[in-house]
Amino acid sequence: MAKKSFILQGFTARTHKDAIISLFDVPDIERVIVSVAFVNQSGVALLESQLSKYSGQTKVFIGIRNDITSTQAAKHLLDLGVSLFLVDTGSRRVLFHPKVYLVKGASEARLIIGSANLTPGGLNNNIEAGIVVEFDLGDPDERALVESIEQGFDDLATDYPQNLIEVTAESVLDALQASGRLIDETVASPPRPVSAATSPANDPVPRIALKVAPLYSTLSAAKKAAANITIAPTAPAASQVAAAAASAPTTAATTATAAPAPAAAAAATVAPVAAPTPPPASGVEYELVWESKPLTRRDLNIPDGKNTNQTGSVNLDKGLLPDDVDQRHYFREEIFPTLTWGPSRTATVEEAYAKFQLVVKGISYGEFDLRVAHTMGTTSKTYKQNNAVTRLSWGPMRDYIAKADLISRTLSLYRDKADPKRFVLEID
């Protein structure tokens, strides 16, 4: 009789990542089937070793046209050597959504079916549920069930030839990205608030404390930023100083404009090469350019130590940037080079102002003018110790973020691709 067990990831310490890896303990593996709705590159990396080792026996079915599955993830799977199939339903209202992980050997098979996608969230970070089943293929009924699962996926090619795309070249994936059916992970969708508010919310609910340590995705846009931006920082002119003074921060939030949903995808036919993409409209496409480590009381300006004072700002530090990105230069030279920089009251510090929309726990609180300060030079103790030299002043935003329930959450910084002087700050 088949052995069964239950995964309740997050509420227990058992994760889908560990459970899926254990599927590959089946002896004499003959076939592997992976079927998921959503895939990103960091999710593929979590199972890279297993998928690579058994690539010749593996078929992967993934959904597209869903604003989540990425070109980078699909290319990673292709590079691993698996047989890759993309399921395009031809509609954003109908999703390919089954999550199935099957490993079949000569005498036994193991299956996980549940809610886990091939992403860090699905495999580790989210609250997900699944059933693990271990089959004895010597039992006719159990073998028949496993074979019915195999047959169901094998029949897709003949039953839905217009909706199943077998990928054999990266050019196909580039074309699908150009037509809007795969996303580029270096172009992050801005947070889509569920509602808007104009005053600090009475929302003290803390971030849920799960029994699994979170895994973090690779910040793909960080390395790309330097290539996208060719403007080098220059010394501030007198006119820049005047402009900076004129753009001093407001004392209240202004109305925020939510970014519209992505445009509808093109027809189902896949061209052999990618078409050129038009320049983005303001507020439509954002780059995720930085994520913090878990926020502290100091970051949120709610210190509790007797000798700790409020700083009024948050350091733009290393956060989750890749190891080879130097945060001491990254923010000033690659993220904020187009701002109007001018001198501050401190001789070694320059400052600028930009517009930042604030989204906290899915609620938009509007757009604020905030000060960005940068300590110049490379001889200071702070610089030599590789500490943060760029800071963001909370200003009028402080009343919205100085809350204990935001401790240990992540602060994400998005930049508008069409207007690099506009940003979104999301805490979640």
N, C-alpha and C positions, 0 to 999 in steps of 0.2 A: 504494500500500500504506500502511496506517495506520502512523503513527509512534508509537512507544511509549517511555516512560521510567519509571524507578522512583524513588519517594520513600522514603527511610528517615530520616524526621524524627527529629532528636535526635542520631543517630549521624553525620548529615551536616548541613550548614547549610541545606539546602533544607527549607522548611516547607510544610505543606498550605495554610496561609493564602496564601502567595505564589503557590503553584501554582493555587489556585482563582481568585484574582484574575486570573491570566493567562488563564484560560478565557474571560474576558469580552473578550479581544482579538479574538475571532471577529467577522468583519464581518457586518453585516446580521442581528443576532440576532433570531431568531423565537421561540425557546422556551428556557426554563430550567427544569430539574427539580433540586430538592434533596431528598434523602431521608436522614434520619439517625435514630438512636435517641434521642440525648440532646441537649438544647439548653438553654443558659442565656443570660441577657441580655448578658453580656460577650462571649459567642461571636457572637451576632447582631451586636453592635456592630462586630466585626472585619470583617464583610462588608456593613455597612450601606450604604455608598456604591454598591456594585454592585447589591445587591438592590433598592434604592430606584430606581435609574436604570432598571432593567428590570422593575419590579414588575408591569406589565401583562402581561408574557410569562412570569411566574414562578409555578410551583407548588411549594410546600414541604410535604413529608410528614414528620411527626415522631412519634416514639413517645411514649406517655403511660403512666400506671400503672407507672412505673419508678423512682419516688423521686428522679429527677434532673431531668427536664424541668420547667421552671418556668412559672408564670403570667406572670411578668414577660417572659420570653423570647417566649412566644406573643403577648402583647399588643404587644411591640415589632415582631414580624413583621407583625401585623395593621395596625399603624400605618404600616408601610412600604408597604402596599398590595398585597402579594403575595396569591395565592390560597392559603389555609392549610388544610391537612388534618391532622387528628390521627388516629393509628391506635391504637385501643384493642383489644388482643387479648382483653380480658375476663379475663386471668389474669396474675399476677405471675411465673408460671413460664414463660410464653411471651412473649418480647420481640420487638417490631418492631425489627430490628437492621441493616437494610441502610444502608450509607453510600455514596451515589451523588451525584455532582455533574455534571450534564450541561448544556452550553450548545450550542445548535444554531443555526447561521446558514443562509443560503440555499445556500451551496455547501460548507461545512465544519462540523464539529462537534468539540467537545472534551469528554472524559470523564475524571473521576477516580473510581476505585472502590477502596476500601480500608478502613481502620479508623478514619478521622477523623470524630468527631462535631463538631457545631456548638458547641464550647466552646473556651475558651483552651487547655485541655489537648489536645484533639483537633487543633486548628489550629496549635499552636505548642509547647506545653510538654511534652507526653508523647512517648514513643518510639512513633511510629506508622509504618505502611507503606501505600503506595498505588501504583497504576499510573495513569499519565497516557497517554491514547490520543488521537491527533489523526486524525480521519476525513476522508477526501475523499468527499463525498456524490455526486460524479460516478461513483464506483465502486458498482455495484449491490449487491455483497455488503456493503460498508461501510454504505451507506444502509439496507439491510435490518436490520443489527444495531442501528443507532441507532433505527430505527422500532420494533424489538421492545422496546427499553428504554422508549420512550415508551408503547407499547401496554400493557406490563406495569403501569405506574402508572395509566394511564387506566382499566384494567379493574377496579381496586380498588373503585370506587364501585358497580359492578354486581355484582361477585363477592362483596363483603363489605359490604353496605349497613349491617349492624348494628355494624360495627367501624370504619367510616370516618366521621369527623365533619368536615364542612366548616364552618369557623368564619367567621361573618359579623358577630358582635357580641361585645363584651367580656363581656357577661353570661353567655355560654356558658362562657367561661374561668373566671369567678368560680364558677360552679356546679361545674365540674370540680375546681377547687381545694377547694371545700367537701366534695366527695365523696371526696377523697383521691387523685384521679388526676393532678393537677398539684400541684407543691409551691410554697410561698411562699419566695422566696429570702431574705426577711428573717428566716425561721425556719430556722436551720441545724440539720441533723442532727448530733448529737454524733459524735465519732469512734467507730467500732465496732472495738475492739481485737480482733486475731486471737487473742490469748492474754493471760494475766495472769502477773505475776511479783511476787515479794516482796523481791527484792534487786537491786541494779544488775546489769544483764546484761553478759556478756562478748560484746558485739556491736560490734566496732570498724569495721564496714563503713561507709565514707563515703557521703554522698549522691553519686550518679553525676554526673559533670561532662559535661554535654551540649554540643553545638556550636551550641546555639541559646539566645539570651538569653530568660529567662522573661517572660511577660506576666502581669499580675496582674488578677484579677477585682475588680469594684467591691464594696466592703463595704457592702451594702445596708442592714444593720441599724443602722449608725452614726447615720444621720439620723433613724431611726425611734425610737431609744431615748428621746429627749427627750419625744416624744409619748406613749410608753408609761408613763413614770414621772412621777408628779405629786408625789412626796415631795421636799420641799426640804431641804437640809442645815441642821441646827440645831446650836447650840453644845452640847457634851456636858454632860450633867448628872452629878451625883455618882454616881447609880445606874449610869449608862452606863460611867463609869470603873471602877467595881467589876466590872461585867459583863465589861469588856474584860480586866481582870486575870485573871478567872476562866477566860476562854477562851484562855489563853496556849497557844502551840503545843505539840503533842505531839512526842516525839522519834523516833517511828517511824510508818510508814505503817499505816493501817487498811485493812480489806478494802474494795475498791471494788465497787459494784454497777453492772453494765453497763446502759445504757439499752436497753429492749426495742425491738424493731423496730416501725415504724409500724403502726397498725391496718389491717386489710384495708379496701380501698376499697369504696364502695357499688356498687349495681347500675349497669349500663351506661347507663341512661336519664339524659339530661342535663336538669335542671330549668332553667327560664328565669331563676331568681334563686338566689343562694347561700343555703344554709341557715345558721343560726347555728352556730358551732363551740363545743363545750363547753370549759370551762377545762382546761388541761393538767394531767396528773398529774406529780408531781415525778419528775425524771429522764427524762421522755419527750420533752419538747420543749426545745431549747436555742436561744439566739440567739448567732450568731457576732458578737461585739462589738468585736473588735480582732485585727489581725494585725501582726506585726512585719515590719520589713525583715530581710534576711539576718542571722542571729545572729552576733555577734562573740565573740572570746575574753573581752572585758570582760563581755558579757551572760551568758556561761556560767561566769564566775568561774574562768577558767583563763588569767590574763594571763601573757605571756611577757616583758614589758619589765622592765628592772631597776628602774625607778622607778614601776612599776604595781603596785598592791596589789589584793587581792581585796576587792570591796565587799560581797559576800554578798547582792546584790540585782540586779534587772533594772529598768531604767527603763521605765515605761509611757509611751512617747513618741508622737510623731505616727504612726509606723509607716505603715500603708497607709490611714489614715483619710482621708475626703474632705477637700478643701482647706478647705471652710467649717466644719469641725469643729475647735474649739479644744481641744486635748488637755489644756491646763492646767485646764480646768473639766470636761471630758467624763468622766473617770474618777470623780472625787469626787462630782460632782453627778448623773451619769446612769447610771453602772455600779455604783458602790458606795454609793448613798445610804442603803440600808437596813441597812448594817452598824452595829454598835455602836461608835461612834467615841469616843475618849478621848485625853487628853494623853499625850505620850511624855516621854522624858527631856530632849528638846529643846523649848524653849518655843514655837517656831514650827511644830512638827511635831505632827500628830495621827495616831493609829494605830488600826487595827481588825484583827480576825482573821476569816478566812472559810475554808471548806473547799474545797480544790482537788483534783480527781482529776488524776493525771498519766498521759498517754499519750505514749510515745516510740516512734517508728517502728512504730506499730501494736501495741505492747505496753502493757498497763495495769499501773501500779505501785501502784495503790491511791489512797487519799484522804489528804490531809495538811491540817493546820491551819497556815496561813501568815499572816504579818503583812503588812498593807498600810499604807504610810506616805504621808502627804500634807503637803506644806509649805504652810502657810496664808498668806494675804495676797497682795497684788498689787504690792508695792513692792520685792520682793527682786530682786537681779541676775538670778537664774535665771528668774524670771517674766518680767522685762522683755526677756530675750533669747529668750523663747519656747521655753525648754527644758523638759524633763520635770519636773514637780513631784510626781508620784505614782510610788511605787516598790513593787515586790513583793519581799519578802525570801524567798530560797530556803529558808532554814532547813533542816529535815531532808530536803528534796528535793534539796539540793545534790549529794549523792553520786550521784544519778541523772542529773544534767544536766551536771556538770562534765567533759565529754568532748569531745575534739577532733573526733570524727566528727560532732558536731552543729553545728559551725561552718558558717555559710551556709545553714542550714535556717531554716524559718519557725516562729515561736511563735504559736499561735492561742489566743485566750481565748474560751471559750463560757460563757454564763450560763444557768442553769436558769430557764425561764420561770415555773414554779410556785413555786420557792423561790429568790429572788434572792440568797440568801446562800451558794449552792452554785455551783461553777464547774468547768470542765474546762480544763486546760492541755494542749495537744497540740503536740509538736515533731515536724515531719516535713519 
